[in-house]
Amino acid sequence: MTRFFEQLDDLASITGERGLPLWLDRAIFVFLVLTFVSAPHSIAATQIAWLTGMAIWFLRLAVRPRPKLSFRWIDAALWAFFVWSAITSVFSYAPDISIDKLRGTAIFLIFYFAYYNLRSRRAVYFLSFAMIVSCMVNVAWTPVQRWRGRGVEVSGVAPGGPLGKALLWNGDTLLEADGVKISTPDALAAAVENKEITKVKVYRPDYYFTVDVKRSDLLVGESSAQKLGFLEWKKSRNWRSTGFYGHYTTYAEVLQLIGSLAFGLLVAALLSRRKRANKLADAQPPSLGVTVGLVFAIAGIALALLLTVTRASQLAFMISSAFVVVIGAGRRWLLAALGIGLPIVVVGLLFLQQSRQVGFFDANDDSIKWRETVWHEGFDLWKESPRHMIVGVGMDSIKRYADEWRLFDEGRLPVGHFHSTPLQLLVERGIPALLIWLWILGIYIFILRRGLLRNRAINADWKRDGILLGCLGGAIGFFASGLVHYNLGDQEVAMAFFLLMALGLRAAESFPETVVNDT
């Protein structure tokens, strides 16, 4: 046990503390690790680890010797964004809803928990790789889950049978009966026979819904398929992967961020090995095992991202990767990367066509039509009055006033959001909110770029270079996908983004391996 604590103290750069401060610092770092390894999987586990660690950190700030805090331009921008969000909540059409929504806006505090407790470059490296390795758990499970299949995908549905009368189609997949998962027609038939009405959860590409299947509609037959009114069935292998999250877009956005980090590390690793082979650098390159591991990690993440069938996140990852290659290796390496990437893109387009029956840019795609509709509505609402342009209508106020404002195709579409981070900020919090958010991203990208230049000037180790590249690519990808996704409003994605921001800003700094405390 003594050896364990010595290694923990060394990794966390806990030096000089005794008694209560020592144990508080140890506990904080343990919960910091749990936060990073939970982020690729679960919002609940991530928030529990973060909020517990945050509570201990607040206690630690009250105990001498106190950790030293600072205030920089990035802090000014982050707090300005939160304060402006609070101001717009007061002026909201539904202040009770908007003020309650501030809890989600405060998710940026996870950045401070991570940033101030990453007290050594070694800890930055450790948690970067820990996050990637943790992500491999759901990445490995995703193709296994697809291979195993799920539910009962039916074909030859009879219009006069119980499924046909419930308005089910050929190709629908039946997943649950009264909340219990089903994997065979026999299980479904048994559930229907036991109740007058059975609620069956169904997946139809891109949609989950529930129908009522009536016992009185069962047909006469020897097999369960005949009784339920269909000819054939199979395990479904056609759905949009969600990892351990509940939604494919959330999973795709997190994969884009972590994939960018892994890709940045791989590019830095390959360049380091090449420079060492050509005797252009003295820094120790990564081992072959680490390099191969990063290759497999990126391949797995790319496959999982493909299986989400989420075009914006896939395109964002391609944009991120292109920036990483150009900034990290130079433009001449971009052609080689395109030679590797284009076949993957072609496979992705074919998979998209088979899975969703749409092209990458398909004017007939319902999701594109949906976005075009809400984009027009949102922009029209924003420019409707000076009040809307300056302070917006208030966060989530559209949930109360959507009908009055004739949003979402006058109620024909489900009430949600505007499928764009910039537009959502404009409509809900006015143009200052958007300008402040762009200020945050601009400062972040500037610091990462400056850190890269400094790192290369001193020919430092490849891991630092890779983290800076990966975080830079991830930030660009996050902005790109945010044009058509409200990714900032997705707490799981926002937490991953702010955790990577802490890693990136710490990697950009030339801080010593020990932390100076304010005594």
Disulfide bonds with the S-S distance in Angstrom:
none
